[in-house]
Every structure is written in structure tokens, then in C-alpha cells.
Amino acid sequence: MASVLSSSRSTAHPFGERYAGRMGPLPGASQPWVDGLRQAGRAALTSSGLPGPKVEAWRYTSLAELAKVAFIPAATADDVEVASVPSRVPRLDGFPRLVLVNGVLRRDLSDVAANAFAVPLRDALNGGDPAVRAVLGKIAPVSGSPISALNTSFLSEGLVVSAQSGAPVRLQIVTIGAAGAEPAAFHPRIVLTASDGADVTVAVHHVGLPGQSYLSNPVTEISIGRGATVRNFVDLAEDGDAFHLGLTAVNLAANGSYEDFRLALGGGLIRQDVTAIFSGDGGRVTLNGAYALAKTEHHELATTFFHDVPNCNSEQIVRGVAAGRSRAVFQGRIRVAPNAQKTDARQNHKALFLDAGPKIDCKPELEIFADDVQCAHGAATGEIDHDQLFYLLSRGIDPDTARALLVAGFLVDVVSRLSIDVVREAFAGAVSAWLKTRVVSGGVP
Amino acid sequence: MALIEIEDLHVAVAGKDVLKGLSLAIEAGTVHAIMGPNGTGKSTLSNVIAGREGYDIKRGRIVFAGRDLLAMPADERARAGIFLAFQYPVEIPGVSTSAFLKTAINAKRRAAGLSEIDAMEFLKLVKAKCKALGVADDMIKRPLNVGFSGGEKKRAEVLQMSLLEPRFAVLDETDSGLDIDALKVVSAGVNALRGPESAFLVITHYQRLLNYIVPDQVHILSGGRIVASGGRELAERLERDGYAQFQTAA
């Protein structure tokens, strides 16, 4: 069952021959390059396995529990029973909706207005779409990313979204995990291409049907043309037992702009990686995020920004709260190449312990090879600020309500930076709902 | 009987004695001022009255409206009518001033057995108070104290005070960092709240504030005790001759 033996550098995993053998025919059979990508993914998976604790980038997130689960490929028929989109996902005014079930685009559950922008990846692979070929596996290569290697090994389902300059494109993408009786895995791939001058906003919600065990392994490749803008707002609310190993990889041409927000409010074990490569002058990336964890939830956000060219800016602000026996990790790597003068790169992570149980790790990693740059990082973890708490108490607010206000404020402060009103309000609403169930009701002191 | 009576208060902070037998009685309807050099325990006194943790109360008691104040947690004191205007109001990102004000008003209303304030009524009330204090009412949409100028922070404190209508308010160096215009606005706000049922304790380093908030009594705090008490003229004498004359008395 396991393709490699476990060691401290790799973990035996259930995605070997048995798993591959249970997959139906994969698309793109007539396109050798498609199979070439999958072969490269499997070769990486076979030689390195899933990373073990001795792999530096994975020292905080153990895949040992995931590796014990005998996953089967999730059903990819287009009639997997999903009565409706979970009510957790809000309607966003002006954002027509696309729904993917186990990675498969479900036109029956999607809005007509959205369908026009999206092509199922399966169709693009079968047809050998050259535009897709130009991006696929180029921005999220399998080398160095076990998440991409796993996804690419089973490349088949997902979406292709293309936007030209002109009217801004807005889409809501809902990915629903729907396992059956057995734990199931799916590996959706989204290719988003914003041509020169295009303006694209996507709000992505990762949710699952309740009470099911699944692994969601999404990889999104985003190509941002000259002067184009992409906003990618990700709401991660997987079901309690779910695993999520996700990667978003972005490439920016000159004067491209990318705004990313990561909201993580649930899931069993989550690791999400975001990689951005500046390949033209004047690029700009903002990545902000908020997470709230309870019980035994594990969440890692790992970002890697490659400032390979001059005059680019990146800013990251992440705020998190953790309760119970949860575990939170933020790793932020910034590499500034020798010629990338006038780089401005800033990173800040702060997290609050809501009780004595959680563990929070933060690892900034700045590799700066240019001399005329501004780089800053800040990190702080602690309890609720005593001065802030006393200030609220001194106005007659009881301790429980005061703490709830402060925790909400801590998260809402970063959510308020999100640039699109309707998404910001939806994300702020999700944070309030989380706090109502976990903090105000007394679940968290 | 005085509204608030402090008797032989001894307080240590981090093992160091700061207040060493402070006694003070303040009647309803009066304004008292405490003046003193830095490091004599002025802020300790205001924090102990408001109920901040971290102060070791070794001896003495404070009776407020017949209740044992030191036995009450900070939030309960506030609901009973104690208010501290902070020397350095705390910035709270992500919490809008209006949400905070509404929560505080409702906490007090609930304690008094009243229903929560209606959203329209709240807005009307806040707008009226802002207007009276010369505060731009878009301030309440901003996160609490975040990015407020020194003057805005102090005005926000007085706005809170006027909305919560305390029976006993302590103003901890409210004049620090204020220009003369802001000082006038803040003082006018305080004076508007004076009445037969309420009392104020104005803590200040300088006599200037007392030109605008005229006290009934002035006390000099030195070495952790009140070393002199008198009328307004005491503040003027202090301004003219300095603290040295009183420090020897301690």
C-alpha cells in the first residue's frame, strides 16, 4: 500500500499504485504533455514521498495521521449527490457562483452567468488547450512542493478561468468535499489566467459535507499579465475531520497586482501554501489572513515570495486566535534576489492564545541578497492584552463580553483591510459566527 | 456621609510601598483635586479606585455609596457608577467606537434593570453628545482610540463619561498633552456633568486645568499621603512656590 517506507525525511502514504488503480480513466490521454506532467508528479512522490518531520519546511505540520488513512479517490461522476451548497457559504452580490464537487465542475449547481467564464479542466486537457499548457505545472512545479506533486500526480479535475482586459470579472468558487462511506481524496487544479490589464476577483470557499472524512488537495495556478489585477479571497471552512493540503502559486508580470486574503475557520489538519514570483518590475502583492482554531485543529499558512526583479512590493499581515489543543503555524519566507533593488517586503504575524492549551509557531525567513531594499518582519504571540481588557472592564463591560470584543477586534482589524466590500462583510460575518459559537457561548474563556 | 470615603489606604506595587496611609472623603456635588509631583502615587490611586489588577492593597478601605469598593471587580464598580478617565486611553484595533459605546451603555442599563438601548435612540444620543462636546460624530465609526490625536482621545474619554453618567469620576491627568482649545472643550464637558448627585476627583500635575474645572477642595499628595488640603488657593500657592515646601512635610 505504501510506496515508500517512512523515515524522518518522508512519510509512507496511501497514494501509490492501489490508489492510482482505483482512479477512472484520466483525461488528456491523447496529449503526451498531460501524462508527462502526471509522471513527473508521481516520480516526485515516489522518490521523496510525503515530507517527514526532518524536512525543514514541514517540521511543524506532521502528515503522519493523514498517511494512516486509506484514502480512495473521491467520486468524480457528475451526479455525486449534493442537494445544495452548504448554508455556511454566503451568496455574494455580484459574484456569480461556480460549484465544484470533489473537484468536478457542476454546471447544475452553478450560476449561468458564471459558467461562461469557466471551462472544466478535464475538457481543456482532452482538447490540449495551448493556453492551459503554457501555464499548467509552470507556476506550481512539482519540484519542491509535495502539495503540487500530489495534485499533479492525479491531474484531471478542476477549472480553467480566463479573463481579458475590459469589464472586471467576479466569481465565487465553492469547492465541496463529498466522500462516501470511505475516506476519499480529490485533487482539483484551478488555472486562472488574467491577460494584460484584466481585473479578476475570485472568492473561493472550501467546505465539506458534514461528518465525512476527506482530503482536499487543491492547487491553483494564477498567471497575472502586465498591469493586470487578481484578487483571490479564500475562505477555508472544511469539515471538522477533513484534511486540506492546498497551494496557490502566482506569477506576476510587470505592474501586476495580486491581493490574497486567507480566512481559516475550521478543518482537522490544514496546510495552505502561497507562493508568489515577481517576474516583472512594479509588481505588488498583498497577502493578509485571519484564522481561528479550536479543539485539536491544526492550521499552517506557509508563504514564499520570490522578489526576483526590482521595484516590487509585498505586504503580509496575518492574525490568528487559538483555543483548546489547537496548533497554529505561520511560516513566511521572502527571498530578495541580488538584482531586486528597491524591493519593499513586509510581513507581520500576531496570534492570541485563548487558553493555555494551544501551540503557536511563527517562523519568518528573510533571505536578502540585494542591498537597496526595505524588508521588515514582526511576530508576536501572547494572551489578550491586559491594558485593553482593563479599559473595557472599566467601562462596565463584563469580562466574557470584553474578551469576546477584543478577540473579534483582533481578527476584524485584518479582515477590514480586504478591498472588496461584499467579500469583506461576508468574511467579517464568518468571524463573528465563529466567535459566537466558540467564545461568547462560553466554549472559550 | 461622603459619596466616597478612602480610609488609611496602603498600597504596594511590585513590592514597593506607594500609598502609605491615604485618607480622603468626597461629598456628592463636589469636585476635589489632587496635585502632586511625579511618582507620588497619583496614578496608583486612580487605578486602585477603578479596580485595575496588580496592586497589593495592604491596609485600608474604600467605601463608595455605602458599598465596599475594593471587594468589587472593576466592571461591577463601573456599573455602580465609578468612571476613570485614562491618562493614556488604550487603542483597541478592530473594535469600533460605536460598538464599544453601545456595549458599555447596555451593560450599565442591564445592571439597572433596564432594557437594551434601541439602535436609533443610541445614535440620536451619541450624536447629541458629540455635538455638545464638539466631537465630529464620524469618530464613532473609527476603531476605538486608534489613530486618535491626543486631543481626540481625551474628548473621547469625556464623551464616554457623558454617556455613562457616572456618580464618581476620576480624571487622571486629563490635561496632559492637551492644547488650550482642547482643554477648554474637555473642561466644559466635565463641568456640564457636575451636579448635586455626582462627584469628581481631578488628578493633575499643573494648576492650569483647575482654572477651567474649578475644584471645591485641593489636596497635595506627597510621599504616598495627603500632606495638605485646602481651597482653590492651595493650587495657586503650589503653582507659585512649587512642591518642595510640602515634600518636607511628608
Boltz contact constraints between the chains, C-beta under 6 A:
constraints:
  - contact:
      token1: [A, 387]
      token2: [B, 90]
      max_distance: 6.0
  - contact:
      token1: [A, 388]
      token2: [B, 90]
      max_distance: 6.0
  - contact:
      token1: [A, 388]
      token2: [B, 92]
      max_distance: 6.0
  - contact:
      token1: [A, 390]
      token2: [B, 52]
      max_distance: 6.0
  - contact:
      token1: [A, 391]
      token2: [B, 90]
      max_distance: 6.0
  - contact:
      token1: [A, 393]
      token2: [B, 74]
      max_distance: 6.0
  - contact:
      token1: [A, 393]
      token2: [B, 75]
      max_distance: 6.0
  - contact:
      token1: [A, 394]
      token2: [B, 50]
      max_distance: 6.0
  - contact:
      token1: [A, 394]
      token2: [B, 74]
      max_distance: 6.0
  - contact:
      token1: [A, 394]
      token2: [B, 78]
      max_distance: 6.0
  - contact:
      token1: [A, 394]
      token2: [B, 84]
      max_distance: 6.0
  - contact:
      token1: [A, 395]
      token2: [B, 78]
      max_distance: 6.0
  - contact:
      token1: [A, 395]
      token2: [B, 104]
      max_distance: 6.0
  - contact:
      token1: [A, 396]
      token2: [B, 75]
      max_distance: 6.0
  - contact:
      token1: [A, 396]
      token2: [B, 78]
      max_distance: 6.0
  - contact:
      token1: [A, 396]
      token2: [B, 79]
      max_distance: 6.0
  - contact:
      token1: [A, 396]
      token2: [B, 104]
      max_distance: 6.0
  - contact:
      token1: [A, 396]
      token2: [B, 107]
      max_distance: 6.0
  - contact:
      token1: [A, 396]
      token2: [B, 108]
      max_distance: 6.0
  - contact:
      token1: [A, 397]
      token2: [B, 103]
      max_distance: 6.0
  - contact:
      token1: [A, 397]
      token2: [B, 104]
      max_distance: 6.0
  - contact:
      token1: [A, 397]
      token2: [B, 107]
      max_distance: 6.0
  - contact:
      token1: [A, 398]
      token2: [B, 75]
      max_distance: 6.0
  - contact:
      token1: [A, 405]
      token2: [B, 95]
      max_distance: 6.0
  - contact:
      token1: [A, 409]
      token2: [B, 92]
      max_distance: 6.0
  - contact:
      token1: [A, 409]
      token2: [B, 94]
      max_distance: 6.0
  - contact:
      token1: [A, 409]
      token2: [B, 95]
      max_distance: 6.0
  - contact:
      token1: [A, 410]
      token2: [B, 94]
      max_distance: 6.0
  - contact:
      token1: [A, 412]
      token2: [B, 94]
      max_distance: 6.0
  - contact:
      token1: [A, 413]
      token2: [B, 93]
      max_distance: 6.0
  - contact:
      token1: [A, 413]
      token2: [B, 94]
      max_distance: 6.0
